[in-house]
Amino acid sequence: MPNYLILIFIPLLILFFIITMNSLHKRGWNNIQERYKYDSGIFYGEKIRIRNISIDGLSSQNVINIKVSDQGLYLRPSVPFSLFSKPVLVPWNEITDLQDKKVLFTSYKRLVVGKPFATTIDIPEKDFYKISKYIKINKAE
């Protein structure tokens, strides 16, 4: 009898995981994906490593692959998150403000994205230098 319970429990656990990840991920990703979805295939840019990035207040530890170029900031979720989300390319001219933010003992740079407002992207200050040479702020009107 226990073998049958395992056969039922494992698929239910996987289904619960997928539904939970999808709902959490959509909270932070939908606004940015709707406006900046990148469907043009492979993005050529400098791959950078930022361990902790926060989109619309939802922190992502090692789940978003990031590349930068003169075109903009390219973000692609890792598997299994890429099952529900597409890559995005935020053009540099869509970043309307750069703010300082502090949470506990960590300082962040907050990129305000969109004209009109779409989302915020928080990058740890210690990693911000990796993209700073590309950023050109265009204040919202």
Beta strands, then each sheet from edge to edge (+ up, - down):
strand 1: 46-48
strand 2: 52-55
strand 3: 58-61
strand 4: 64-68
strand 5: 72-77
strand 6: 88-91
strand 7: 95-103
strand 8: 106-113
strand 9: 119-124
sheet 1: 1+ 4- 5+ 6-
sheet 2: 3+ 2- 9+ 8- 7+
end
